[in-house]
Amino acid sequence: MRRLTFLLLILVMMVFAGCGFKLRGSMQMPFESIYVDSQGFSMFDSELRRALAWNENVRLVNDEAKADIKLSIEREIKDKKILSLSKAGNVTEFELGYQVIYQVTGSRLLPRSKSQEINVIRGLTYSDDKILAKEEEELLLYEEMQMDAVAQLLRRLVTLALTPK
């Protein structure tokens, strides 16, 4: 039985190796240091700072003058809309929205950046029978949306064009 499990594990590893799968490492950013200016504590802010600090190619600095670029988080907006109703008029589905408005500035940045936004939308089914579970699910969805927004922002930062030093 152990041999069979071992062979199966080897087979799975060979399949992943053959398809080009590899773990995602640090993103290669076009800048060496970044200053993050945000409106206070939020999960998005802390997760963004954690991701930037974890990246081996970038220094997260506390002094704007020492940074190659400045990332200003202007607003974070959570939204909840009714998507559908039952025949009795009870809510059966919501649409959750999460929006981050940000601006990247820096003397070496080409071209000058305007405020940009990241929008993440998820659907949430709802039932009056499971109110507490649905509230918890909503919180988890918002956390997932914030993590998705951080990943999108990091991918956008990779594409910045800067003049050489």
N, C-alpha and C positions, 0 to 999 in steps of 0.2 A: 504494500500500500504506500509506503514511504517513497519507494522508487517511482511509482506512478505519479505521485504528487510532485516529486522533484522533476521528472520528465515534463510534466505539464507546465511547471514553472519555467523551465528552460525554453519550452516551445513558445510561451507567451512573451518572454523576453526577446526571443529571436524575431517574432512578429513585429514587436515595437521597434526593434533596432532596424529591421528591414524596411519599415515604412518611413523612416526618417524622423521618428519621434525623439525629442530630447527635452529635458526639463528647461523651463524658461529661466534664464539667468537675469543679470542686471541689464537694464536697457541702456544703450549707448546714447547719452544725451549730447547735444551739440554745444553744451556749456559746462563749465566746471563748478560753478557755485550758483545758488539760488536763495533768494530771500522771499519768504511767504508772509504776506500781510493779509490777515483774516479778521473777521468781525468778532472773534471770540471763540469759545470752545464749542465744537460740535464733533460728531463722529467723523464726518467728512474731513474736517480739518486735521484731526488727530491721525486718521488713516493716511491722509496725504503726506503728512510730515513723517510718519513711520515708513512709508514706501520710499520717500526721497532719502531718508537717513539710511535705509537699508541698501540703497543703490550704491555700489562701490565706485561709480564713475562721477558722482556728484556730491558736493559738500552743501549741506543745509546751513546757512549762516544766519546769525542774529543781527548783523549790521548791514543795512541796505547798501552802504557805500562799498562794502567788500564783495558784493554779489555781481555776477555777470548779468543776471536778469532778476526782475522783481515780478512775482506772481501775486496779484491782488485778487482776493476772493471778495467780490462786491456784494453778492447776495446768494442765499440758499432759500429756495421756496419749495415747500411741500404743498401738494394739492390733492384734493379728494373730491371726485365727482360721481354722481349716481349714473351708472351705465344702463341698468335695466331694473324694471319693476315687475312684480308678479301681478296676476289678475286682481288680487285683493289690494294692490297698491303698496305692498311691502317691498323693500329694497332686496334685490337678489344678487346684484353685482355692482361693484364700485370700480372706478378707474383711479389708480394712485399715480400721481405725478411728482417727480422730483427734478428741480431745475437748479443749476449752478451757473451764476453769471460771474465771469472772471475777466481779467485783463493781464496781459504779459507786456512788461515794458523793460527797456534796457538800451543803453547807448549803442550797443553793437547789433541790435535787432533790426533785421530787414524783412519786410517794410514795417513801418510803425503799426502797432497793433491796436485795434479797436476792441471794445468789450465783446466777448464771445459767450456763448451759452452751451451748456450740455443739458439735454433733456432725456430723462429716463421715465418710461411709462410701464406700469404693470396692471394686470387685472386681478381683482379679488372677489371671489364669490362670497356671498353673505347669507347667513341663516340666523334667524332670531333664536333658534334652539341652541346655538353654539356661540353665544355672544363673547364669552371670555376667550375661547379658542380663536375666534376670528380677530379679536383685538390683538392677541399675541401674534397671530399670523401677519396682521397689518404691520406691527412693529418690526418683525423679521423681514418683511418685504421692503420696508423703508431702509433698513440696514443694508440689505442686498443691493438696493438701488444706489445707495451712497457709495458702496464698494465699486459698483459698476461705473459710477461717475468718476471716481478716482482713477480707475484703469483707463477710461477714455481720456481723461486729462493728461495722464502720463504718456499715452500714445500720441497725443497732440503735441506735447512738449518735445518729443523726439523729432518731430518734423520742423521745428523752428529753424530759420535761417539766420545765422549771425555772421558779421564781418570778421575776418581773421584778426587776431591780436596784433 
